[in-house]
Amino acid sequence: MRAVLDDGLFGPGAATLSLMRLFAFAGEGRHRIEIGDEGGPLFEAWLAARSPEDRDDVLLALEISREAARTPSKRTVNVARQAVSDWTSRPPSLTLPDAAMLLGMPFGLMFENWRSDYKFLLAAANPQQRAEITQWKQLGWAELHNGGGLSDMQNRVEEIKKEEPARRLALWLLFDSDARTAGKPSRQSRDLFGACGRLIPRHQLTRRSIENYVPERALRAWAAKKGDTTLKHRVDAFYSMSDAEQRHHFPMKGGLESDRGSADGENQDLYGPERLRPALRARLERGFGDKLRDVFADEGIGIQTHDLRRDGSFDELNSAIGELLGWMK
């Protein structure tokens, strides 16, 4: 996060301990601190009155922030002497205590399933991105939130928007589109996307679910570990569908029978008789079950970036991670 400190914060009665805390965040590389008015006379006088050790810490923090500024941050707050914070202004204008609270808050990554979806995120990251995300989690600068289903996530988002203005500025969501055809997310997914609005960043997957991003090598390895011949035949049938859209929007958990009787009938456009041979369709009536999502956390299979590149999903996911890092830092 980029915090711009108003020069007035450094005038008589300055809250030096709180100010030094902000500079400490910048010194450790967690946030970026800038001084408004290109330094300002009050800041210069305040800095001159500090001990040599404190001056060195402040100047180092500002230098680290200048270096980090080469990569733009998507979160900026202004910090000034004022009675109350204005969380809704763009950018938010905060009191010093609220700014210190916000910058000390772990950045939240909310998933439908924190364990498998976090591993999914790491698999989609390049080595540098993976190292940054992992470091933030290990240092306690980021934390994982288990959102549950789409409706539960929407309820939590609505609660945050009403009651937790600071959390709004330290949160990112990843969730399924549940789209049965390209570009048509389910109502629940659309509602969650809309609930986030402009306030809360998120990535709605373009494919139906996280399971639709399991690369071929991983899916075949997972089926082989199960030792189930029927399951292996189902994997073969899945990859016999020549149209990528069919694979991207296939109901991976329950199979085609789980979509039968749907009101919209959209799946008929992809999996009806004109698009799918009856014998192949029969093998795809059942899906791969509720545990397929866990393949991303299976270290024995070890999904890597090159798997996602071969699968064609890397560009979407890596772009989302780039956005995430812009919100985190």
C-alpha positions in Angstrom: 0.0 0.0 0.0 1.1 3.5 -0.7 0.6 6.0 2.1 1.1 9.7 1.5 1.8 11.6 4.7 0.6 15.2 4.9 3.3 17.6 6.1 0.9 18.8 8.9 1.4 15.4 10.7 4.9 16.5 11.6 4.0 19.8 13.3 3.9 20.6 17.0 2.6 17.6 19.0 3.4 15.1 16.3 2.7 11.5 17.2 6.2 10.4 16.7 5.8 6.8 17.8 2.9 6.2 15.3 4.9 8.0 12.6 7.9 5.8 13.2 5.7 2.7 13.0 4.6 3.7 9.5 8.2 4.3 8.5 9.1 0.8 9.9 6.4 -0.7 7.6 8.2 0.9 4.7 11.7 -0.1 6.0 10.8 -3.8 5.9 9.4 -3.5 2.4 5.8 -4.1 3.4 4.3 -0.7 2.4 5.4 2.5 0.7 5.6 5.8 2.5 5.8 9.2 0.8 5.8 12.7 2.3 3.5 15.2 0.7 4.6 18.6 -0.5 7.9 17.1 -1.5 9.1 16.8 2.0 7.7 20.0 3.5 9.2 22.2 6.2 7.5 20.6 9.1 8.8 17.1 8.1 12.3 18.5 7.7 12.2 20.1 11.1 10.7 17.0 12.7 13.4 14.8 11.1 16.2 17.1 12.2 15.0 16.7 15.8 15.2 12.9 15.7 18.1 10.8 17.0 20.7 9.8 14.4 19.4 6.2 14.5 15.8 7.3 13.9 16.9 9.7 11.1 18.7 6.8 9.4 15.7 4.6 9.7 13.3 7.2 8.2 15.7 8.0 5.3 16.2 4.3 4.5 12.4 3.7 4.6 11.9 6.6 2.1 14.6 5.3 -0.1 13.1 1.8 -0.1 9.8 3.3 -0.9 11.2 5.2 -3.9 12.7 2.0 -5.2 9.5 0.1 -4.8 7.6 2.9 -6.6 8.9 1.6 -9.9 6.2 -0.9 -9.7 2.8 0.9 -9.3 0.7 0.2 -6.2 -3.1 -0.1 -6.7 -3.8 1.0 -3.1 -3.1 4.6 -2.0 -4.3 6.4 1.2 -3.7 9.9 2.3 -2.8 10.4 5.9 -3.5 13.8 7.6 -4.3 15.6 10.8 -8.1 15.4 10.9 -10.9 14.5 13.3 -12.1 11.3 11.6 -11.2 9.2 8.6 -13.0 9.4 5.3 -12.9 5.9 4.0 -15.1 6.6 1.0 -13.0 9.3 -0.6 -10.8 8.5 -3.5 -8.2 7.9 -2.3 -9.3 7.4 1.3 -8.2 10.2 3.7 -7.2 8.7 7.1 -6.2 9.7 10.5 -2.8 8.6 11.7 -4.2 6.0 14.1 -6.4 4.5 11.4 -3.6 4.5 8.9 -1.3 2.6 11.4 -4.1 0.1 12.0 -4.7 -0.4 8.3 -1.1 -0.8 7.4 -0.6 -3.3 10.2 -3.5 -5.4 9.0 -2.7 -8.6 7.1 -3.9 -8.5 3.5 -6.7 -11.0 3.1 -6.9 -13.5 0.3 -10.4 -15.0 0.2 -11.1 -18.3 -1.6 -14.0 -20.7 -1.8 -11.6 -23.4 -0.4 -8.5 -21.8 1.1 -6.2 -24.9 1.0 -6.7 -26.1 -2.6 -7.4 -22.6 -4.1 -4.2 -21.2 -2.5 -2.2 -24.0 -4.0 -3.9 -23.3 -7.3 -2.8 -19.7 -7.1 0.8 -20.6 -6.4 0.8 -23.0 -9.3 -0.3 -20.2 -11.6 2.4 -17.8 -10.3 5.8 -17.4 -11.9 8.8 -18.1 -9.6 9.2 -14.4 -8.5 5.5 -14.0 -7.8 5.3 -17.3 -6.0 8.2 -16.2 -3.7 6.5 -12.9 -3.0 3.2 -14.4 -2.1 4.8 -17.1 0.0 6.9 -14.6 1.8 4.0 -12.4 2.7 2.1 -15.3 4.1 5.1 -16.5 6.1 5.7 -13.1 7.6 2.1 -12.7 8.5 1.6 -9.8 6.1 -1.1 -11.9 4.2 -3.6 -14.4 5.5 -6.0 -16.8 3.8 -9.7 -16.6 4.3 -12.0 -19.6 3.7 -15.1 -18.0 2.1 -17.1 -21.2 1.6 -19.6 -21.1 -1.3 -20.4 -18.2 -3.5 -23.4 -17.1 -1.4 -21.4 -17.2 1.8 -18.7 -15.1 0.2 -21.2 -12.6 -0.9 -22.7 -12.3 2.6 -19.2 -11.8 3.9 -18.4 -9.1 1.3 -21.6 -7.3 2.2 -20.8 -7.4 5.8 -17.3 -6.0 5.2 -18.6 -3.2 3.1 -21.0 -2.1 5.8 -18.9 -2.7 9.0 -15.2 -3.0 8.1 -13.9 -0.1 6.0 -10.3 -1.0 6.7 -10.7 -4.7 5.6 -12.2 -3.4 2.4 -8.8 -2.0 1.5 -6.9 -5.2 2.4 -8.8 -7.9 0.6 -8.9 -9.8 -2.7 -11.2 -12.6 -3.8 -10.8 -15.5 -6.2 -13.9 -17.5 -7.1 -15.6 -19.7 -9.7 -17.7 -18.4 -12.5 -19.9 -21.5 -12.6 -20.4 -20.6 -16.3 -22.0 -23.4 -18.3 -21.0 -21.7 -21.5 -18.3 -19.1 -22.3 -19.0 -15.6 -20.9 -22.1 -16.5 -19.0 -21.3 -16.8 -15.2 -24.0 -18.1 -13.0 -26.4 -15.8 -11.1 -24.6 -16.4 -7.8 -21.2 -15.7 -9.3 -22.5 -12.5 -11.0 -24.1 -11.4 -7.7 -20.8 -11.9 -5.8 -18.9 -10.0 -8.6 -21.4 -7.2 -8.3 -21.3 -7.1 -4.5 -17.5 -6.5 -4.7 -18.2 -3.5 -7.0 -15.4 -1.0 -7.3 -14.5 -1.3 -3.6 -13.1 -4.9 -3.4 -10.8 -6.3 -6.0 -11.5 -9.9 -7.2 -10.9 -12.4 -10.0 -13.8 -14.3 -11.3 -12.5 -17.4 -13.2 -13.4 -17.5 -16.9 -13.8 -21.2 -16.9 -16.6 -22.9 -15.0 -14.7 -23.8 -11.9 -11.2 -24.3 -10.5 -11.4 -28.0 -11.4 -11.6 -27.0 -15.1 -8.1 -25.6 -14.8 -6.6 -29.0 -13.8 -4.0 -29.7 -16.6 -4.2 -32.9 -18.6 -1.0 -34.3 -17.1 -2.3 -33.7 -13.6 -5.7 -35.1 -14.3 -4.3 -38.3 -15.8 -1.8 -38.7 -12.9 -4.6 -38.2 -10.4 -6.8 -40.8 -12.1 -3.9 -43.2 -12.2 -3.3 -42.8 -8.5 -7.0 -43.8 -7.9 -6.4 -47.1 -9.8 -9.9 -46.9 -11.1 -10.2 -48.1 -14.8 -13.6 -46.5 -15.2 -12.2 -43.2 -14.1 -9.3 -43.5 -16.6 -11.8 -44.1 -19.4 -13.7 -41.0 -18.3 -10.5 -39.0 -18.5 -9.9 -40.3 -22.0 -13.5 -39.4 -22.9 -13.0 -35.9 -21.5 -10.0 -35.3 -23.7 -11.7 -36.8 -26.7 -13.9 -33.6 -26.7 -12.0 -31.6 -29.4 -13.6 -28.2 -28.4 -11.8 -26.5 -25.6 -15.0 -24.7 -24.6 -16.6 -28.1 -23.8 -13.7 -28.9 -21.5 -13.6 -25.5 -19.9 -17.3 -25.6 -19.0 -17.8 -29.2 -18.3 -19.4 -30.0 -14.9 -16.2 -31.6 -13.5 -17.7 -32.7 -10.1 -21.0 -34.3 -11.1 -20.7 -34.9 -14.8 -23.4 -34.2 -17.4 -26.1 -35.8 -15.4 -25.7 -33.1 -12.7 -26.8 -30.5 -15.3 -29.8 -32.5 -16.6 -33.0 -30.7 -16.1 -31.5 -27.2 -15.8 -33.9 -24.5 -16.7 -31.7 -22.8 -19.2 -30.6 -26.0 -21.1 -27.4 -24.2 -22.1 -25.3 -27.4 -21.7 -27.2 -28.9 -24.7 -25.4 -26.4 -26.9 -22.1 -27.9 -25.9 -22.9 -31.5 -25.2 -26.0 -32.2 -27.2 -26.1 -34.9 -30.0 -24.8 -32.5 -32.6 -21.7 -31.8 -30.6 -21.0 -35.1 -28.7 -21.3 -38.7 -29.9 -23.8 -40.7 -27.7 -21.1 -43.2 -26.7 -18.8 -40.4 -25.6 -21.6 -38.7 -23.8 -22.4 -41.9 -21.9 -18.9 -42.0 -20.4 -19.2 -38.4 -19.3 -22.5 -38.7 -17.5 -20.6 -39.0 -14.3 -17.9 -36.5 -13.2 -14.7 -36.7 -11.2 -16.1 -36.1 -7.8 -15.7 -33.5 -5.0 -12.0 -34.2 -4.3 -10.6 -33.2 -7.7 -10.0 -29.7 -6.5 -7.4 -31.1 -4.0 -5.1 -32.0 -6.9 -3.6 -28.6 -6.8 -2.4 -29.4 -3.2 -1.1 -32.8 -4.1 2.7 -32.4 -3.9 3.2 -35.8 -5.6 1.5 -34.6 -8.7 3.1 -31.1 -8.4 1.2 -28.9 -10.9 3.7 -26.4 -12.3 3.6 -23.2 -14.4 4.6 -25.2 -17.6 1.5 -27.4 -17.1 -0.8 -24.4 -17.1 1.0 -22.9 -20.1 0.4 -26.1 -22.0 -3.2 -26.1 -20.9 -3.7 -22.5 -22.1 -4.8 -21.1 -18.8 -1.5 -19.4 -17.7 -2.1 -16.0 -19.3 -5.5 -15.5 -17.5 -4.2 -16.7 -14.1 -0.9 -14.9 -14.3 -2.6 -11.6 -15.2 -4.8 -12.1 -12.1 -1.8 -12.6 -9.9 -0.1 -9.5 -11.3 -3.2 -7.6 -10.3 -3.2 -9.2 -6.9 0.4 -8.2 -6.2 -0.5 -4.7 -7.2 -3.2 -4.6 -4.5 -1.0 -6.2 -1.9 2.1 -4.0 -2.2 
